Amino acid sequence: MSRQSFHVRKGDQVVVISGNHKDATGKVLAVLPKKQQVLIEGVRIIKKHTRKSQDNPQGAIVEREGPIHISNVKKIEETEAKSKSTKTKSKKKTEKSEKAEKAQ
């Protein structure tokens, strides 16, 4: 048994690149590896009719996210924000080291 590895994981920020929900963005709520699908927060909202139960004595129509094929999603890169913060830190460190050298 080999596990499939996908380019997105639970909690990643993604954008839909094709299909009816193109250009929609959201956070991955779940990955369904057997079906090769993902659930994305706020994308492909469907209405699910539920039976009568103790929780819903009248029954209900519940809105929830529907699955999207994993090939239709692209992970949003957050490396730009990380690289900017590391660059500013490195500049501050070099400025401090230059001031220390000038003082000696």
C-alpha positions as CSV (number, residue, x, y, z in Angstrom):
1,M,0.0,0.0,0.0
2,S,1.4,3.3,-1.0
3,R,0.2,6.6,0.2
4,Q,-0.6,9.3,-2.3
5,S,1.0,12.7,-1.7
6,F,-0.7,15.8,-2.9
7,H,0.5,19.4,-3.4
8,V,-2.0,20.8,-0.9
9,R,-2.7,19.9,2.8
10,K,-5.3,20.7,5.4
11,G,-5.0,24.3,6.4
12,D,-3.3,25.6,3.2
13,Q,-4.5,28.7,1.4
14,V,-5.5,27.8,-2.2
15,V,-7.1,29.3,-5.3
16,V,-9.4,27.5,-7.7
17,I,-7.8,27.7,-11.2
18,S,-10.5,26.1,-13.3
19,G,-14.2,25.1,-13.3
20,N,-17.3,26.9,-12.2
21,H,-15.6,28.4,-9.1
22,K,-12.5,29.8,-10.9
23,D,-10.6,32.5,-9.0
24,A,-12.2,31.6,-5.6
25,T,-9.8,31.4,-2.7
26,G,-10.1,29.8,0.7
27,K,-8.5,27.5,3.3
28,V,-8.5,23.7,2.8
29,L,-10.8,22.1,5.3
30,A,-10.2,18.5,4.3
31,V,-8.4,16.3,1.7
32,L,-10.2,13.3,0.4
33,P,-7.3,11.1,-1.0
34,K,-9.5,8.2,-2.2
35,K,-11.5,10.5,-4.5
36,Q,-8.6,13.0,-5.1
37,Q,-10.8,15.9,-3.9
38,V,-10.6,18.7,-1.4
39,L,-13.1,20.7,0.6
40,I,-12.4,24.5,0.5
41,E,-13.9,27.0,3.0
42,G,-16.6,29.1,1.3
43,V,-16.2,27.5,-2.1
44,R,-18.9,25.4,-3.8
45,I,-21.6,25.8,-1.1
46,I,-24.3,23.1,-1.6
47,K,-27.6,22.6,0.2
48,K,-27.9,19.3,1.9
49,H,-31.4,18.1,3.0
50,T,-31.3,16.3,6.3
51,R,-33.8,13.9,7.8
52,K,-35.8,14.5,11.0
53,S,-33.7,13.8,14.1
54,Q,-33.5,14.9,17.7
55,D,-31.3,17.8,16.7
56,N,-33.6,18.8,13.9
57,P,-37.2,17.7,14.7
58,Q,-38.6,19.3,11.5
59,G,-35.6,18.3,9.3
60,A,-33.5,21.0,7.8
61,I,-31.7,22.3,4.7
62,V,-28.0,22.6,5.7
63,E,-25.5,24.6,3.6
64,R,-22.0,23.1,3.5
65,E,-18.9,23.0,1.2
66,G,-18.8,20.5,-1.6
67,P,-15.7,18.8,-2.9
68,I,-13.6,20.0,-5.8
69,H,-11.0,17.9,-7.7
70,I,-7.5,18.4,-6.4
71,S,-6.2,19.2,-9.9
72,N,-8.4,22.3,-10.0
73,V,-6.7,24.0,-7.1
74,K,-3.3,25.7,-6.7
75,K,-1.6,26.5,-3.5
76,I,-1.1,30.2,-2.8
77,E,2.6,30.9,-2.1
78,E,3.4,32.7,1.1
79,T,7.1,32.8,0.5
80,E,7.0,36.5,-0.5
81,A,5.8,37.6,3.0
82,K,8.4,35.3,4.6
83,S,11.3,36.5,2.4
84,K,10.4,40.2,3.1
85,S,10.5,39.7,6.8
86,T,13.9,37.8,6.6
87,K,15.4,40.5,4.4
88,T,14.5,43.3,6.8
89,K,15.9,41.3,9.7
90,S,19.1,40.7,7.9
91,K,19.4,44.4,7.0
92,K,18.9,45.4,10.6
93,K,21.6,42.9,11.7
94,T,24.1,44.2,9.2
95,E,23.4,47.8,10.2
96,K,24.0,47.0,13.8
97,S,27.2,45.1,13.0
98,E,28.4,48.1,10.9
99,K,27.7,50.5,13.8
100,A,29.6,48.2,16.2
101,E,32.6,48.1,13.8
102,K,32.6,51.9,13.4
103,A,32.6,52.4,17.2
104,Q,35.7,50.2,17.6
